[in-house]
Amino acid sequence: MKFLAAIDVMPLKEILDPQGKAVTGSMKNLGLPEIQNVRIGRHITLEIEAETEAIASQKVETACKNLLANMIMENFTFELKAV
């Protein structure tokens, strides 16, 4: 069975996000001062072949923890759907 994983990797709230700070500052220049505390991360999609959704979920979690996210500075969430 084939699954599509949509993964979001974001910096931990305790970690400074310089890119997010720069974008937050630019919002004021665009006349959008009500937009604050921008955080910038990554969105990753991948396809995975697995017998069950549970196995696919386990493999995506392993990939995130070991390669796609820096667990010291980032956290991740993901959703799976069958395709």
N, C-alpha and C positions, 0 to 999 in steps of 0.2 A: 504494500500500500504506500502511496506517495503522500507526503505532507508538505505544507508550506509553513515555514516558521517566520514570524515577524518579530524581530528582536529590537528592543530599545536599550541602549547603553547610555547611562547618565552619570555625571560626576556626583560623588556623595555631597550632600548638603553642607557638610563641614569643610569641604575643599573649595578653595577659591577658584572661580571660573572666570579667568580674564577675558575670554571671548564673549561670554555672557555679559560681563560688566561693560565691555565696549559697545555691544549692541544695545544695552539698556541706556547708555549715554546717548547713542544715536537716535533713540526713540524721542528723546526730548528735542533734538534738533529737527525732527520731522513733525513736530507739533503733537506728539503723542506722549505727553509726560505721565499719563495714567498707566502706561505699560511699564512695569517695574520688575526687578528681580528675574531677568531673563537667564535661563540656564541652557547651555548648548551641549548636545550629546550627538550620538550617532544612531541611525536606523539601519538595520541590516536585515535582509531577507535571504532565505536559503531554502532549498528543497531537500528533503530527506526521505529516503526509502526505508521503511520499517514495517514490521509485521503488525504492530499495534500502536495506538497513540501514546500509550505509556512508555514504550520503548523509544519512540521518536522523541518524546519529551525528555527522557533521561539523556539521550545522545546530544540534544540541543543544549541542555544544561551543562553537560561536560564540555562541549565546545566553548560555551560562554565563559565558564570558570577557568579553562586552561588556555584560551587563545583570544577570544573576542573582547573580553573585559579585563581590566586590571583591577582585581578584587581589592587591592589596597586603596584605590582612589575612586572606583566606580561601582555602581550596582547595575543590574539588568533585570528586565522583565521580558517575557515573550508570550506569544499566542501561537497556537498551532491550528491549522485547519486542513482537512483532507482535500486533496485535489485529484 
